[in-house]
Amino acid sequence: MRHFDYSFLESAAIPARLAKMIGEIGEFQEREKVLKKTFPDAFIGLEIVAKGRSVKCSNDLEGLTLSDFRFNEVVFRDWSPLNQAEKETVGYRDALNLVFSQWNELDIRESDICRLHETMTPKTRTNRGRYKDSDNVIMGFDISGEPGADFAPMPAAQTAEAMKGLILAYGEARDNLAADGLLLIPCFILDFLCVHPFSEGNGKISRLLSHLLLNKNGFDAGRYISFEEQINKNKASYFQAFKESSKDWHTGNNDYFPFVTNFVATLLTCHRLIDKRFAYVDGEKGDRGFTIVRGRGANNRERIESALLNSPVPISKRRLCQLLPDVKPTAVRTILKAMLKAGLITQVGLARSAKYFRRELTAKKPRRENPKEK
């Protein structure tokens, strides 16, 4: 039976790259405290978009395919799911909402972990919220994302005992260790994945538990920039990190740091993208410069697209002209019309009060409504 012990974090030599990333995250957190107070509505908007992206990219990681139209209907408009893929999509959405709304009450305990699994698993499945009753395998991938060597998780007969030990070890480390709490989270997630306690849905649960632990420990960037999307974009390195850190796991001789480093790098990317979103906010409230927008190497359309697509708040034509004083107002108007026609942005308000913002996961109304789907 695998024994879980995180006391090594107290004396482990932290790789220089990892230590630097942790320091950067701390700096971003301080800036974001100010931004949240100054632009609360912008963060609400970012969270709405991030949730949609998280559900969609979790689907991509699991190989589930939905059309953009059906995805938007079942996720954002609560249309009834028609097939297994849509039911699983809605399940992950509901579980993610549960984590974000009740993260303070939820904890790393068996009842809550099983509750998340039950919430995200379609009701047609008989194994909802229960540990596996037969052995399973984690499909392996190499650094290019191609199939590779598989990993044999904890046998089903030992799963319940292993989960009790894992949860106890995490609780003791969280309460007693002087080590950085951020490092403990991916260590737990790696061990959870290696135990693989459910017959299916372990990857999804690991991402939900990542959100839960990050929020409980004050690291909430994944609420505003999809954590799942960053994993999906860099899944080759994610698979490689898991492969390296799961080697010799059964004997307790594995190296956690490849997976820990990948996890922290993913979180740092979320912070950097939040920072990028706010690079174009009203100068009177938080301007840190507009060097990206004003870069000489980009043409006018690229610069206007950069401002609009990276802004967390709607921008008026007048504000765009202020940001880009060398671009003629007529050119700004022409480019805005082209972006609207291409579906890249959405307009709110009319005439001089009109403002524009990025269009992302916005459901289109169907030409005909099917009463059976309501």
C-alpha positions in Angstrom: 0.0 0.0 0.0 1.3 3.4 -1.0 2.1 5.7 2.0 1.5 9.4 1.6 3.8 11.9 3.3 4.4 15.5 2.3 6.9 16.4 5.0 9.6 16.5 2.3 8.3 19.9 1.3 9.7 21.4 4.5 13.3 20.6 3.5 13.2 20.1 -0.2 15.4 22.3 -2.4 13.0 24.3 -4.5 14.3 24.6 -8.2 15.2 28.2 -9.0 12.7 28.4 -11.9 9.9 27.3 -9.6 10.9 29.8 -6.8 10.9 32.6 -9.4 7.5 31.7 -10.6 6.1 31.6 -7.1 7.5 35.1 -6.5 5.9 36.4 -9.7 2.5 35.0 -8.7 2.8 36.9 -5.4 3.5 40.1 -7.3 0.5 39.6 -9.6 -1.8 38.8 -6.6 -0.9 42.2 -5.0 -1.8 44.0 -8.2 -5.0 42.1 -8.7 -6.2 43.1 -5.2 -6.3 46.7 -6.4 -7.8 45.8 -9.8 -10.6 43.9 -8.1 -11.6 46.8 -6.0 -11.3 49.3 -8.9 -13.0 47.1 -11.6 -15.4 44.7 -9.9 -17.7 44.4 -12.9 -14.8 43.6 -15.2 -13.9 40.6 -13.0 -17.5 39.4 -13.0 -17.3 39.5 -16.8 -14.0 37.6 -16.8 -15.4 34.9 -14.5 -18.4 34.3 -16.8 -16.2 33.9 -19.8 -13.7 31.8 -18.0 -16.3 29.3 -16.8 -17.5 28.8 -20.3 -13.9 28.3 -21.5 -13.2 25.9 -18.6 -16.2 23.7 -19.5 -15.3 23.7 -23.2 -11.6 22.9 -22.7 -12.4 20.2 -20.2 -14.5 18.7 -23.0 -11.6 18.9 -25.3 -9.3 17.2 -22.8 -11.8 14.4 -22.5 -12.4 14.1 -26.3 -16.0 15.3 -26.1 -17.2 17.2 -29.2 -20.2 19.6 -29.3 -21.0 22.2 -32.0 -20.6 25.7 -30.8 -24.3 26.3 -31.1 -25.3 23.3 -29.0 -22.6 24.0 -26.4 -23.9 27.5 -25.9 -27.5 26.3 -25.7 -26.9 23.6 -23.1 -24.3 25.5 -21.0 -25.6 29.1 -21.1 -29.4 28.8 -21.9 -30.1 25.6 -20.0 -31.6 23.7 -22.9 -32.1 20.0 -22.1 -29.1 17.9 -23.1 -29.9 15.4 -25.9 -27.0 13.0 -25.7 -24.2 11.7 -23.4 -21.7 14.3 -24.4 -24.1 17.1 -23.7 -25.1 15.5 -20.3 -21.4 15.3 -19.3 -20.9 18.9 -20.4 -23.8 20.1 -18.2 -22.5 18.0 -15.4 -19.1 19.6 -15.4 -20.6 23.0 -15.6 -22.8 22.3 -12.5 -19.8 20.9 -10.6 -17.7 23.9 -11.5 -20.4 26.2 -10.3 -20.6 24.3 -7.1 -16.9 24.7 -6.5 -16.9 28.5 -7.2 -20.1 29.2 -5.2 -19.3 26.9 -2.2 -15.5 26.7 -2.1 -15.5 28.0 1.5 -17.7 25.2 2.7 -16.3 22.4 0.6 -13.1 20.7 1.7 -10.8 17.8 0.9 -12.9 15.1 2.4 -14.4 12.0 0.9 -18.0 13.2 1.1 -17.2 16.4 -0.8 -15.1 14.6 -3.4 -17.8 12.1 -4.0 -20.4 14.8 -4.1 -18.5 16.6 -6.9 -18.2 13.3 -8.8 -22.0 12.7 -8.4 -22.8 16.3 -9.5 -20.8 16.1 -12.7 -21.7 12.5 -13.7 -24.9 12.0 -15.7 -27.8 10.3 -13.8 -27.8 7.4 -16.2 -24.5 6.2 -14.8 -24.6 3.7 -11.9 -21.2 4.7 -10.5 -22.0 8.3 -9.6 -20.2 9.4 -6.5 -18.7 6.0 -5.7 -15.2 4.7 -5.9 -14.3 2.2 -8.6 -15.1 -1.5 -8.2 -12.6 -2.7 -10.9 -9.1 -1.8 -11.8 -8.5 0.9 -14.4 -5.6 2.3 -16.4 -4.4 5.8 -17.2 -3.7 6.1 -20.9 -0.1 7.3 -21.4 1.1 10.0 -23.8 4.6 11.1 -24.9 5.8 14.6 -25.0 4.2 15.2 -28.4 0.8 14.1 -27.1 0.9 10.8 -29.0 -0.1 7.5 -27.1 2.7 6.2 -25.0 3.3 3.9 -21.9 0.2 3.5 -19.7 0.2 3.9 -15.9 -1.5 1.4 -13.6 -3.2 3.3 -10.8 -4.1 2.0 -7.3 -6.0 -1.3 -7.5 -9.7 -1.1 -6.8 -9.5 -3.2 -3.7 -7.1 -0.7 -2.1 -8.7 2.5 -3.3 -10.9 3.3 -0.3 -8.0 2.9 2.1 -5.7 4.8 -0.1 -8.1 7.8 -0.3 -8.4 7.9 3.4 -4.6 8.0 3.7 -4.3 10.6 1.0 -6.9 12.9 2.6 -5.3 12.5 6.0 -1.8 13.2 4.7 -3.0 16.4 3.0 -4.9 17.6 6.1 -1.8 17.1 8.3 0.5 18.8 5.8 -1.8 21.7 5.4 -2.2 22.3 9.1 1.4 21.6 10.2 3.9 22.2 7.4 5.8 25.5 7.2 6.2 24.9 3.4 4.6 27.0 0.8 0.9 26.0 0.6 0.9 26.4 -3.2 3.4 23.5 -3.6 1.2 21.1 -1.6 -1.7 21.5 -4.0 -0.2 19.9 -7.1 1.4 17.2 -4.9 -2.0 16.2 -3.7 -3.5 16.4 -7.3 -0.7 14.1 -8.6 -1.4 11.5 -5.9 -5.1 11.8 -6.5 -4.5 11.1 -10.2 -2.3 8.1 -9.4 -4.8 6.6 -7.1 -7.5 7.2 -9.8 -10.3 6.4 -7.3 -13.3 6.5 -9.8 -14.0 4.3 -12.7 -14.2 7.4 -14.9 -14.1 11.1 -14.6 -10.8 11.3 -12.6 -9.3 13.9 -14.8 -12.3 16.2 -14.5 -12.4 15.7 -10.7 -8.7 16.5 -10.5 -9.3 19.8 -12.3 -12.3 20.6 -10.0 -10.2 19.8 -6.9 -7.5 22.1 -8.3 -9.9 24.9 -8.5 -11.2 24.1 -5.0 -7.7 24.0 -3.4 -6.5 27.1 -5.2 -9.5 29.1 -4.1 -9.3 27.9 -0.5 -5.6 28.9 -0.4 -6.1 32.4 -1.9 -5.0 31.6 -5.5 -8.1 32.5 -7.6 -6.7 33.4 -11.0 -8.3 30.3 -12.5 -11.7 31.9 -11.8 -11.0 34.7 -14.3 -8.8 33.0 -16.9 -9.6 29.4 -17.6 -7.2 27.0 -15.8 -8.5 24.2 -18.0 -7.8 26.2 -21.2 -4.1 26.6 -20.3 -3.8 22.9 -19.6 -5.4 22.1 -22.9 -3.2 24.5 -24.8 -0.1 22.9 -23.3 -1.3 19.3 -22.8 1.8 17.8 -24.3 3.9 19.3 -21.5 1.2 18.4 -18.9 1.2 14.8 -20.0 5.0 14.8 -19.9 5.1 16.3 -16.4 2.7 13.6 -15.2 4.7 10.9 -16.8 7.9 12.1 -15.1 6.3 12.6 -11.7 4.4 9.3 -11.6 7.5 7.3 -12.3 8.3 5.0 -9.3 5.1 6.4 -7.6 4.0 3.0 -6.3 7.2 2.6 -4.3 7.1 6.2 -3.0 10.3 7.2 -4.9 8.8 9.5 -7.4 9.8 13.1 -8.0 6.9 15.5 -7.6 8.6 18.6 -8.9 8.0 18.1 -12.7 4.3 18.1 -12.1 4.5 20.8 -9.4 6.4 23.1 -11.8 3.9 22.5 -14.6 1.0 23.3 -12.3 2.6 26.5 -11.0 3.5 27.6 -14.5 -0.1 27.1 -15.6 -1.3 29.2 -12.7 1.3 31.9 -13.6 0.0 32.0 -17.1 -3.5 32.7 -15.8 -2.1 35.7 -13.8 -0.2 37.0 -16.8 -3.3 36.9 -19.0 -5.3 38.8 -16.3 -2.6 41.4 -16.3 -2.7 41.6 -20.1 -6.5 42.0 -20.1 -6.1 45.1 -17.9 -3.3 46.7 -19.9 -6.0 48.7 -21.8 -8.2 49.9 -19.0 -9.0 53.6 -18.5 -5.7 55.4 -17.7 -7.3 57.5 -14.9 -8.1 54.3 -12.9 -5.2 52.0 -13.5 -3.2 52.7 -16.6 0.1 50.9 -16.7 1.0 51.9 -20.3 -0.2 51.0 -23.7 3.0 49.9 -25.4 1.4 46.8 -26.9 -1.3 48.8 -28.6 1.0 51.5 -29.8 3.7 49.2 -31.1 5.0 50.5 -34.4 5.4 47.0 -35.9 1.7 46.4 -36.0 -0.8 47.8 -38.5 -3.9 49.8 -37.5 -6.2 46.8 -37.5 -3.9 44.7 -35.4 -3.5 47.5 -32.9 -7.2 48.1 -32.6 -7.9 44.3 -32.3 -5.3 44.1 -29.6 -6.9 46.8 -27.6 -10.5 45.4 -27.9 -9.8 41.7 -27.6 -7.6 42.1 -24.5 -9.8 44.6 -22.6 -11.9 43.3 -19.7 -14.3 46.2 -20.1 -16.2 47.6 -23.1 -14.3 50.4 -25.0 -15.8 53.3 -26.8 -14.7 54.6 -30.2 -13.6 57.8 -28.4 -11.4 55.8 -26.0 -9.8 53.9 -28.9 -8.9 57.2 -30.5 -7.3 58.4 -27.3 -5.3 55.2 -27.0 -4.2 55.4 -30.7 -4.0 59.2 -31.5 -2.1 58.5 -34.7 -5.0 56.5 -36.2 -7.6 58.5 -38.0 -11.2 58.3 -36.5 -12.5 57.3 -39.9 -10.1 54.3 -39.9 -11.2 53.3 -36.4 -14.8 53.4 -37.5 -14.1 51.3 -40.6 -12.2 48.7 -38.6 -14.9 48.5 -35.9 -17.5 47.8 -38.6 -15.3 45.1 -40.1 -14.8 43.4 -36.7 -18.5 43.6 -35.9 -19.3 42.0 -39.3 -16.7 39.2 -38.6 -18.3 38.5 -35.3 -15.1 39.3 -33.3 -16.8 41.9 -31.1 -20.2 42.9 -29.8 -21.7 46.4 -29.6 -23.6 47.8 -26.7 -25.3 51.2 -26.9 -25.9 53.4 -29.9 -24.3 56.4 -31.6 -21.9 58.2 -29.3 -22.7 56.0 -26.3 -21.7 52.8 -28.2 -19.0 50.6 -26.7 -17.4 47.4 -28.0 -16.0 44.3 -26.4 -14.8 40.9 -27.4 -17.4 38.3 -28.4 -16.6 35.0 -26.8 -19.0 32.0 -26.4 -22.0 34.2 -27.1 -25.0 32.0 -28.1 -26.7 32.8 -31.3 -30.5 32.5 -31.4 -31.7 29.7 -33.5 -33.8 30.3 -36.6 -36.4 28.0 -35.3 -37.0 26.8 -31.8 -37.6 23.1 -31.3 -40.3 22.8 -28.6 -39.0 19.3 -27.7 -35.6 20.8 -26.7 -37.1 23.4 -24.3 
